[in-house]
Structures are given as C-alpha cells and as structure tokens.
Amino acid sequence: MAPVHGRDRVARSLLRLLDRGPHTTLAAHCVNGRTGLVVRHGRRVVAVLSLGVSGTEAVGVWVVVNPDKLRSWNAGRHP
C-alpha cells in the first residue's frame, strides 16, 4: 500500500479501515513508544496504528494491517 498524504485523504483512508461493523473497537495503546490505537474486530486485532504527534497535531500515521505482522498482537503478547 502506498503512503497517503493530506488531511482529507488520510482521514478517509482511516475511516475506511475502521469501518468494519458493529463489533469493531478501538483502544489506546503505546505502540513502539508512540501514541497508538489497536483496532479489534471481535477479539481479533485487525490493525495497529502508531501516531507521530507534534503539539496538538498528528504529523504521521503508520498503520499495520498485515496479519503476519499482527501475529504477536493476536497471540496475547500485548495487553
């Protein structure tokens, strides 16, 4: 997946990612030492977002949706 730039495009991309139905939950979590979110559909982690923050603005958003890279999150190695 190619990087997405610009507030509107980033917001639309995140909304599409998070629109997985009524069983989708978000939880704040430290991800690689940064502010982050863990997205679950039911009990399964489907995405992990890490945010680069400067002041009151997000200046970078990194999203992992690859099931292989989320394996440790789904194995319970993260709270």
Secondary structure, 3 states (H helix, E strand, C coil): CCCCCCHHHHHHHHHHHHCCCCCEEEEEEEECCEEEEEEEECCEEEEEEEEEEECCEEEEEEEECCCCCCHHHHCCCCC
